[in-house]
Amino acid sequence: MLSQSEATQIDLPKPNCGLDCDLVIVGGGIVGTTLAAALKDSGLKIILIEAQLPEIVEAKTQAYAFSPLSSRIYQGIGIWDKILPHIGKYEHISLTDADYPQQVKFANQDLPGEYLGYVAQHNVVITALHEYLANCQNVTWICPGEVINVTPEKKISTVEVKVQGQKQLITTRLVVGADGARSQIRNLSGIKTRGWKYWQSCVAFTIKHTAPQNNTAFERFWPTGPMGVLPLPGNRCQIVWTHPHAAAKALAELEESAFLAKLQTYTGGVLGDLELVSKRLVFPVQLMQCDRYIKSRLALVGDAAHCCHPVGGQGLNMGIRDAASLAQVIQTAQKKGQDLGTVKVLKRYESWRKIENLAILGFTDLLDRMFSNNWLPVVALRRLGLWMMSYLKPLRIFALRLMTGLLGRTPKLAQR
């Protein structure tokens, strides 16, 4: 775990005295730190810049779905055994359309492996990553640090960063933007984005329940928007409940007993008695894809490159695959003696990930639009689709492999 003093004690060379590092990663969240961890033994000198204090980053408790492919990536890095005892696991997935009785059930027998997915809180994963990197000689943290400007040149890029009120310059072969949906690195590079904001917001929170089993992930579709229910340890669940903006805000402000009564109705009573054990957080939903993921001396990963609707729990998993894929491209270039910051090298990453991410963006958008309405032709079509997935195993397996990230190209890190 990083302390504040450890994170900010850095000794960078003076400006213009040569290359300070091979790689600057801007953004010390899960995706950026995963990239650094994937490159730990690469021999590359890495500087990781995070705007928030380590204790703030490690205190976040929001939970995310982790796909089997993400678990294999962390197995390849070498930290999954530390994460696994502290997270939720699910052997079943249930899809339902409001109160329509037809239910699509996925079971762990449908895929090789013990579980269909996992649910981990942010602090569990980020702490494991921090501990893994704590004694890594080739990774230097600047935390907190604010990137002010990035100047790309033919053979290097210069990053201007403010640390404890003082400006410093870092020269590097490659800058990676892992700084989220409002990416400063993307904005500084002039990379354009395409997409739209949905008419919906999500209410995210954690409950405790009395159901005898806690090994199923539920995706319940309502005309107002989807509801994801993800199991956590201790008979808890992380719930992401989608509504139109005003309704989501009103829902978050409901008196607790009224809120839980409404939740009981929407979950169909399958979780037994409910207790709210966290704050209700509201966030708007958007779909976004960058026109390009790379430029000379620059690459974008995670939410800096793309954002999707949370239906199906795809967002963070896409970012983890970005990190593993970029790490593989960088290491391959290094072994061949190639300049890892050139467009020729980085294009391999963009060609790999941009199309795969676009497929997931389209899939989540289609799910939300198909199920978030009451137009009778669409209702009939989607219920036919549920029926077909229930009784046609090849279709069900295809959908499951898409949701778990197993249809695309698998990074070598996940093949170890």
C-alpha positions as CSV (number, residue, x, y, z in Angstrom):
1,M,0.0,0.0,0.0
2,L,1.3,3.5,-0.9
3,S,1.6,6.1,1.8
4,Q,1.3,9.8,1.0
5,S,5.0,10.4,1.7
6,E,6.1,7.4,-0.4
7,A,3.9,8.5,-3.3
8,T,5.2,12.1,-3.5
9,Q,9.0,11.6,-2.8
10,I,10.3,11.7,-6.4
11,D,13.6,12.9,-7.8
12,L,13.2,13.6,-11.5
13,P,16.1,14.9,-13.6
14,K,16.2,18.5,-14.6
15,P,14.4,19.5,-17.9
16,N,16.2,18.8,-21.1
17,C,18.7,16.3,-19.7
18,G,17.5,13.2,-21.5
19,L,14.8,10.6,-21.3
20,D,13.3,10.3,-17.8
21,C,11.2,7.2,-18.5
22,D,9.9,4.9,-21.2
23,L,6.2,5.3,-20.2
24,V,4.1,7.8,-18.4
25,I,0.7,6.5,-17.3
26,V,-1.8,9.3,-16.3
27,G,-4.5,7.9,-14.0
28,G,-3.8,5.6,-11.1
29,G,-7.2,4.0,-11.0
30,I,-7.8,0.3,-11.7
31,V,-7.1,0.4,-15.4
32,G,-3.9,2.5,-15.2
33,T,-2.5,0.6,-12.3
34,T,-3.3,-2.7,-14.1
35,L,-1.2,-1.5,-17.1
36,A,1.7,-0.7,-14.8
37,A,1.4,-4.1,-13.1
38,A,1.2,-5.9,-16.4
39,L,4.6,-4.2,-17.3
40,K,6.2,-4.8,-13.9
41,D,8.8,-7.2,-15.2
42,S,9.2,-5.6,-18.6
43,G,12.4,-3.7,-17.8
44,L,10.6,-0.5,-18.9
45,K,10.9,2.6,-16.6
46,I,7.4,3.7,-15.8
47,I,6.0,6.9,-14.1
48,L,2.4,6.7,-12.9
49,I,0.6,10.0,-12.2
50,E,-2.5,10.1,-10.1
51,A,-4.4,13.3,-9.1
52,Q,-5.8,12.0,-5.8
53,L,-4.0,11.0,-2.6
54,P,-3.4,7.2,-2.3
55,E,-5.7,7.0,0.8
56,I,-8.6,8.5,-1.2
57,V,-8.1,6.1,-4.1
58,E,-7.9,3.1,-1.8
59,A,-11.0,4.2,0.2
60,K,-13.5,3.9,-2.6
61,T,-15.9,1.0,-2.1
62,Q,-18.0,1.0,-5.2
63,A,-18.2,-2.5,-6.6
64,Y,-17.8,-3.8,-10.2
65,A,-18.5,-6.9,-12.1
66,F,-15.3,-8.8,-13.2
67,S,-15.6,-11.2,-16.1
68,P,-13.8,-14.6,-16.2
69,L,-11.3,-13.0,-18.7
70,S,-10.5,-10.2,-16.3
71,S,-9.8,-12.8,-13.6
72,R,-7.4,-14.6,-16.0
73,I,-5.6,-11.3,-16.7
74,Y,-5.1,-10.8,-12.9
75,Q,-4.0,-14.4,-12.6
76,G,-1.4,-13.7,-15.3
77,I,-0.2,-10.7,-13.4
78,G,0.0,-12.7,-10.2
79,I,-2.5,-10.9,-7.8
80,W,-5.8,-12.9,-8.3
81,D,-5.1,-15.2,-5.3
82,K,-5.0,-12.1,-3.1
83,I,-8.2,-10.7,-4.5
84,L,-10.4,-13.8,-4.7
85,P,-11.0,-14.4,-1.0
86,H,-12.5,-10.9,-0.6
87,I,-15.0,-10.7,-3.4
88,G,-18.3,-12.1,-4.5
89,K,-18.6,-15.0,-7.0
90,Y,-21.6,-16.0,-9.0
91,E,-22.4,-19.4,-10.6
92,H,-25.6,-18.3,-12.3
93,I,-27.0,-15.3,-14.2
94,S,-30.7,-14.6,-14.5
95,L,-32.2,-12.3,-17.2
96,T,-35.9,-11.2,-16.9
97,D,-38.1,-8.7,-18.6
98,A,-40.0,-6.8,-15.9
99,D,-42.7,-9.1,-14.5
100,Y,-42.8,-11.4,-17.6
101,P,-42.5,-15.0,-16.4
102,Q,-40.0,-16.1,-19.0
103,Q,-36.5,-16.2,-17.5
104,V,-33.2,-16.9,-19.2
105,K,-30.8,-18.8,-16.9
106,F,-27.1,-19.1,-17.4
107,A,-25.2,-21.6,-15.3
108,N,-21.5,-22.2,-14.8
109,Q,-21.8,-25.5,-16.8
110,D,-22.3,-23.2,-19.9
111,L,-18.7,-22.1,-19.7
112,P,-15.4,-23.8,-18.7
113,G,-14.4,-22.6,-15.2
114,E,-15.8,-22.5,-11.7
115,Y,-17.7,-19.2,-11.9
116,L,-19.5,-17.0,-14.5
117,G,-18.2,-13.9,-12.9
118,Y,-17.1,-12.0,-9.9
119,V,-18.0,-8.8,-8.0
120,A,-15.2,-6.9,-6.4
121,Q,-15.1,-3.6,-4.5
122,H,-12.7,-1.0,-5.8
123,N,-10.6,-0.8,-2.6
124,V,-10.0,-4.6,-2.7
125,V,-8.6,-4.5,-6.2
126,I,-6.7,-1.3,-6.1
127,T,-5.0,-2.2,-2.8
128,A,-3.9,-5.6,-4.2
129,L,-2.4,-3.7,-7.2
130,H,-0.7,-1.1,-5.0
131,E,0.8,-3.9,-2.8
132,Y,2.1,-5.7,-5.9
133,L,3.8,-2.5,-7.2
134,A,5.1,-1.3,-3.8
135,N,8.6,-2.7,-4.2
136,C,8.8,-2.4,-7.9
137,Q,12.0,-0.5,-8.8
138,N,10.9,0.4,-12.3
139,V,7.6,2.1,-11.3
140,T,7.7,5.6,-9.8
141,W,4.5,7.2,-8.4
142,I,3.6,10.9,-8.5
143,C,0.6,11.0,-6.3
144,P,-1.0,13.5,-6.1
145,G,0.1,15.1,-9.4
146,E,-1.8,17.2,-12.0
147,V,-0.8,17.0,-15.6
148,I,-0.9,20.5,-17.1
149,N,0.3,19.9,-20.6
150,V,1.7,17.2,-23.0
151,T,4.0,18.2,-25.8
152,P,4.6,15.4,-28.4
153,E,7.8,15.5,-30.5
154,K,9.2,13.2,-33.0
155,K,11.1,10.9,-30.6
156,I,9.8,11.9,-27.2
157,S,6.9,13.5,-25.4
158,T,7.2,16.0,-22.7
159,V,4.7,16.0,-19.8
160,E,4.3,19.0,-17.6
161,V,3.1,18.1,-14.2
162,K,2.3,20.0,-11.1
163,V,3.5,18.3,-7.9
164,Q,2.9,20.0,-4.5
165,G,2.5,23.4,-6.2
166,Q,5.7,23.1,-8.3
167,K,5.9,22.4,-12.0
168,Q,8.2,19.6,-13.3
169,L,8.9,18.3,-16.8
170,I,9.1,14.6,-17.6
171,T,10.4,13.3,-20.9
172,T,9.1,9.9,-22.1
173,R,8.7,7.7,-25.1
174,L,4.9,7.2,-24.6
175,V,2.1,8.8,-22.6
176,V,-1.0,6.7,-21.8
177,G,-4.2,8.4,-20.8
178,A,-6.0,6.2,-18.2
179,D,-7.7,9.2,-16.6
180,G,-11.3,8.5,-17.1
181,A,-14.3,9.7,-19.1
182,R,-13.3,13.4,-18.7
183,S,-9.7,12.6,-19.7
184,Q,-7.4,15.6,-19.6
185,I,-4.9,13.7,-21.8
186,R,-7.5,13.1,-24.5
187,N,-8.5,16.7,-24.4
188,L,-4.9,18.0,-24.6
189,S,-4.3,15.7,-27.6
190,G,-7.3,17.0,-29.5
191,I,-8.8,13.5,-30.0
192,K,-12.5,13.8,-30.9
193,T,-15.2,11.6,-29.4
194,R,-18.5,10.3,-30.8
195,G,-21.6,9.2,-28.9
196,W,-24.5,10.5,-26.8
197,K,-25.8,11.0,-23.3
198,Y,-28.7,8.7,-22.4
199,W,-32.0,9.9,-21.0
200,Q,-31.2,7.8,-17.9
201,S,-29.2,8.0,-14.7
202,C,-28.1,5.1,-12.5
203,V,-28.6,4.8,-8.7
204,A,-25.9,2.7,-7.3
205,F,-25.9,1.3,-3.7
206,T,-25.3,-1.8,-1.6
207,I,-27.9,-3.8,0.3
208,K,-27.8,-6.7,2.8
209,H,-30.4,-9.4,2.3
210,T,-31.7,-12.7,3.9
211,A,-31.9,-14.9,0.8
212,P,-30.4,-18.3,1.6
213,Q,-28.1,-18.2,-1.4
214,N,-26.0,-15.4,-2.8
215,N,-24.5,-16.9,-6.0
216,T,-26.7,-15.4,-8.7
217,A,-26.3,-12.2,-10.7
218,F,-29.6,-10.7,-11.8
219,E,-30.3,-8.4,-14.8
220,R,-33.9,-7.3,-14.5
221,F,-35.1,-5.2,-17.4
222,W,-37.8,-2.6,-16.8
223,P,-39.3,0.0,-19.2
224,T,-37.6,2.7,-17.0
225,G,-34.2,1.0,-17.5
226,P,-32.3,-2.1,-16.5
227,M,-31.5,-3.2,-12.9
228,G,-28.3,-5.1,-12.2
229,V,-28.0,-7.1,-8.9
230,L,-24.5,-8.4,-8.2
231,P,-23.6,-10.6,-5.2
232,L,-21.0,-9.5,-2.7
233,P,-19.6,-11.3,0.4
234,G,-21.6,-11.3,3.6
235,N,-25.0,-11.7,2.0
236,R,-24.7,-8.3,0.3
237,C,-25.4,-7.2,-3.2
238,Q,-24.3,-4.2,-5.3
239,I,-27.3,-2.8,-7.2
240,V,-27.2,-0.5,-10.2
241,W,-30.8,0.7,-10.8
242,T,-31.5,2.7,-14.0
243,H,-34.3,5.3,-14.3
244,P,-34.9,8.5,-16.3
245,H,-32.9,11.4,-14.8
246,A,-35.6,13.0,-12.7
247,A,-36.9,9.6,-11.5
248,A,-33.4,8.5,-10.5
249,K,-32.9,11.6,-8.5
250,A,-36.2,11.2,-6.8
251,L,-35.5,7.6,-6.1
252,A,-32.2,8.4,-4.4
253,E,-33.9,11.0,-2.2
254,L,-36.8,8.7,-1.1
255,E,-37.1,8.0,2.6
256,E,-35.3,4.7,3.3
257,S,-38.3,2.5,4.2
258,A,-40.2,3.7,1.0
259,F,-37.0,3.1,-1.0
260,L,-36.6,-0.4,0.2
261,A,-40.3,-1.2,-0.3
262,K,-40.0,-0.1,-3.9
263,L,-36.8,-2.1,-4.3
264,Q,-38.6,-5.2,-2.9
265,T,-41.2,-4.8,-5.6
266,Y,-38.6,-4.4,-8.4
267,T,-36.6,-7.4,-7.3
268,G,-39.6,-9.6,-7.0
269,G,-38.9,-10.5,-3.4
270,V,-36.2,-13.0,-4.4
271,L,-33.7,-11.5,-2.0
272,G,-35.9,-11.7,1.2
273,D,-35.7,-8.9,3.7
274,L,-33.6,-5.9,2.6
275,E,-31.3,-3.5,4.5
276,L,-29.6,-0.5,2.9
277,V,-25.9,-0.5,3.9
278,S,-24.4,2.2,1.8
279,K,-25.2,5.7,0.4
280,R,-27.2,5.9,-2.8
281,L,-25.0,7.4,-5.6
282,V,-26.5,8.9,-8.7
283,F,-24.6,9.2,-12.0
284,P,-25.7,9.9,-15.6
285,V,-25.1,7.4,-18.3
286,Q,-23.4,8.0,-21.7
287,L,-22.1,6.1,-24.7
288,M,-18.7,7.3,-26.0
289,Q,-16.1,6.1,-28.5
290,C,-13.0,8.0,-29.4
291,D,-12.4,8.6,-33.1
292,R,-8.9,7.2,-32.5
293,Y,-7.2,5.5,-29.5
294,I,-3.7,6.5,-30.4
295,K,-1.5,9.3,-31.8
296,S,2.2,9.5,-32.0
297,R,3.6,9.1,-28.5
298,L,0.0,8.7,-27.1
299,A,-2.5,5.9,-26.3
300,L,-5.8,6.0,-24.5
301,V,-7.2,3.1,-22.4
302,G,-10.4,2.5,-20.4
303,D,-13.0,5.2,-20.0
304,A,-10.6,7.7,-21.5
305,A,-11.1,5.9,-24.8
306,H,-14.7,4.6,-24.5
307,C,-17.7,4.6,-22.2
308,C,-20.8,2.4,-22.3
309,H,-24.1,1.8,-20.5
310,P,-23.6,-0.2,-17.3
311,V,-26.0,-2.8,-18.4
312,G,-24.2,-6.2,-18.3
313,G,-21.3,-4.8,-16.3
314,Q,-19.0,-4.3,-19.3
315,G,-17.3,-1.0,-18.7
316,L,-14.4,-1.8,-16.4
317,N,-13.8,-5.2,-18.0
318,M,-13.2,-3.4,-21.4
319,G,-10.6,-1.2,-19.7
320,I,-8.8,-4.1,-18.1
321,R,-8.6,-5.8,-21.5
322,D,-7.3,-2.5,-23.0
323,A,-4.5,-2.5,-20.4
324,A,-3.5,-6.1,-21.0
325,S,-3.6,-5.7,-24.8
326,L,-1.5,-2.5,-24.7
327,A,1.0,-4.1,-22.4
328,Q,1.4,-7.0,-24.8
329,V,1.9,-4.7,-27.8
330,I,4.4,-2.6,-25.9
331,Q,6.4,-5.6,-24.7
332,T,6.4,-7.2,-28.2
333,A,7.7,-3.9,-29.6
334,Q,10.4,-3.7,-27.0
335,K,11.6,-7.3,-27.6
336,K,11.9,-6.5,-31.3
337,G,13.8,-3.3,-30.6
338,Q,11.0,-1.1,-31.9
339,D,10.1,2.4,-30.7
340,L,7.0,1.8,-28.6
341,G,5.7,5.3,-29.0
342,T,5.4,5.3,-32.8
343,V,2.0,5.2,-34.6
344,K,3.2,2.0,-36.4
345,V,3.5,0.2,-33.1
346,L,0.5,1.7,-31.3
347,K,-1.8,1.0,-34.3
348,R,-1.6,-2.7,-33.4
349,Y,-3.3,-1.9,-30.1
350,E,-5.9,0.4,-31.7
351,S,-6.7,-2.2,-34.4
352,W,-7.1,-4.9,-31.7
353,R,-9.2,-3.1,-29.2
354,K,-11.3,-0.4,-31.0
355,I,-13.4,-2.9,-33.0
356,E,-13.9,-5.2,-30.0
357,N,-15.0,-2.3,-27.8
358,L,-17.3,-1.0,-30.5
359,A,-19.1,-4.4,-30.6
360,I,-19.6,-4.2,-26.8
361,L,-20.8,-0.6,-27.0
362,G,-23.3,-1.6,-29.7
363,F,-24.5,-4.6,-27.7
364,T,-25.1,-2.6,-24.5
365,D,-26.8,0.2,-26.4
366,L,-29.1,-2.4,-28.1
367,L,-30.0,-4.0,-24.8
368,D,-30.9,-0.7,-23.2
369,R,-33.0,0.5,-26.1
370,M,-34.7,-2.8,-26.7
371,F,-35.8,-3.2,-23.0
372,S,-36.3,0.4,-21.9
373,N,-39.6,0.9,-23.6
374,N,-43.2,-0.4,-23.9
375,W,-43.7,-0.3,-27.7
376,L,-45.6,-3.5,-28.3
377,P,-43.6,-4.7,-31.4
378,V,-40.4,-4.3,-29.5
379,V,-41.8,-6.0,-26.5
380,A,-42.9,-8.9,-28.6
381,L,-39.5,-9.1,-30.3
382,R,-37.4,-9.0,-27.1
383,R,-39.6,-11.6,-25.4
384,L,-39.1,-13.8,-28.4
385,G,-35.4,-13.3,-28.0
386,L,-35.6,-14.4,-24.4
387,W,-37.5,-17.5,-25.3
388,M,-35.0,-18.4,-28.0
389,M,-32.0,-17.9,-25.6
390,S,-33.8,-20.1,-23.0
391,Y,-34.3,-23.0,-25.4
392,L,-31.5,-22.7,-28.0
393,K,-28.2,-23.5,-26.2
394,P,-25.9,-22.3,-29.0
395,L,-27.5,-18.9,-28.9
396,R,-27.3,-18.8,-25.1
397,I,-23.6,-19.8,-25.1
398,F,-22.9,-17.1,-27.8
399,A,-24.5,-14.4,-25.6
400,L,-22.7,-15.6,-22.5
401,R,-19.3,-15.6,-24.3
402,L,-20.0,-12.1,-25.5
403,M,-20.9,-10.8,-22.0
404,T,-17.9,-12.5,-20.5
405,G,-15.3,-11.1,-23.0
406,L,-14.5,-14.6,-24.4
407,L,-15.4,-13.9,-28.0
408,G,-12.6,-11.6,-28.8
409,R,-8.8,-12.0,-29.0
410,T,-7.4,-13.1,-25.6
411,P,-4.3,-11.3,-24.4
412,K,-1.3,-13.6,-23.7
413,L,-1.4,-12.4,-20.1
414,A,-4.7,-14.3,-19.7
415,Q,-3.3,-17.5,-21.3
416,R,-0.6,-18.2,-18.6
